[in-house]
Amino acid sequence: MDRTIIPIASGKGGVGKSFLAANLAIALAQLGKKVVVADLDFGGSNLHTCLGLHNNHPGIGDFLRARYGELKDLLVATEEENLKLLAGDVRSPFLANMHHAQKMRLIYNLKQLDCEYLILDLGSGSTYNTLDYFGMSQLGMIITTPEHTSTMNMLAFLKLFAFRVIERSLPKNTFLNEKLRESYNRSVMEEVLTVRGLLDEISTIDSDVAQNAEQNWIRYRPRIIFNKCKMPDELDILPALENTLDQNLLLRCDFFGCLFSDPAVSITFQQRKTLNTVSPNCDILEDINLLADRINRLWKQPIANSANLLQNNAVKLFEKRRV
């Protein structure tokens, strides 16, 4: 079965990552797709709540501690026929600190799950483990809000992700690794290290390695979702953001979705039920369904002029709802 992996990350907490992961998984399942949504937010697992489920299912922690032989044995049925949950660390403390062998075993086994869409709800921030889960696909999804602090945290996440990809492209146990660490440990008085700057420093030692690292990095094309938007003009930041991504991170991203603020969201958390159960006609559910349709049709291809397209679509949707 052709499997699409969508890791969902955020530079900071509180931007609606788990809420979107759960409801996007539901929307894709309702399109007839076979979906697994996995809770990889170790230390803060709450995906089950967004799916209206109880916090009593064995999950990834049990798998890593060899209580279960295969991940598929841990999949939990949901109210949607085509959707299953893989719970996180409900009964396994300190799983966020798993060692490298455990992480690689988990990544391998996640890729073996039988589904059309595998959605990964990652922890917020930029630990090595989170960055490596995000790197399971070249088309990861990152959630932000239009607020300045949130977009800055998103950029910080993507910058550290770039450094992680570059670091993993280097030969092991060489002088390059030591040089890389020196570059990371700059004082606050020194010039800020950019992706181009890091590659240039590596190139002074080995230009072929630097070129290979750059080629590995530019294969990634994350999809950015703006959540908790109040007005379409909040997306006026997109041209400047696109320029920053290009100039500082050597990164092409697609601006893939906009979700407007909706009081229905807080009601779902209060009642611990799914959004389509609590408020089937709410605006944000329409936004999520539009996003699911866009993923189903366009996920694997680059979106030309995505900034303008998203801005125009947001204006049209906002004006339609004002009528």
Number of C-alpha atoms within 10 A of each C-alpha: 7 8 15 18 22 26 26 28 31 31 23 22 16 13 18 17 24 29 21 20 25 26 20 24 28 29 23 23 21 17 14 12 18 19 28 27 28 25 25 27 22 25 16 15 19 22 26 27 20 21 25 19 19 10 15 10 19 21 25 28 22 20 21 20 11 10 12 16 12 16 18 17 12 19 21 18 14 15 12 14 14 19 25 24 24 24 27 28 24 21 15 17 11 11 19 19 13 13 10 11 10 15 17 14 12 16 14 12 13 20 14 12 18 15 20 18 22 22 24 28 30 27 27 22 18 23 14 13 19 23 22 18 22 25 18 17 16 19 24 22 25 24 26 29 24 22 14 11 13 20 20 16 18 22 20 17 22 22 21 18 22 26 22 16 20 23 16 14 17 17 11 10 8 9 10 19 16 10 14 18 11 10 16 12 9 12 9 7 6 7 9 12 14 16 21 14 15 18 20 15 17 23 16 9 13 13 14 11 18 21 15 13 22 19 13 16 22 15 12 18 18 24 23 21 23 24 21 17 19 14 13 19 12 14 21 13 15 17 12 10 17 17 14 14 17 13 14 15 23 18 21 18 22 22 24 22 25 27 22 21 14 15 11 19 19 11 15 21 17 10 13 17 18 24 26 15 10 16 17 13 12 15 19 22 22 16 18 22 19 17 20 23 16 13 17 15 10 12 17 11 11 15 15 10 10 18 21 15 14 21 20 14 14 22 14 12 15 16 11 9 8 6 5
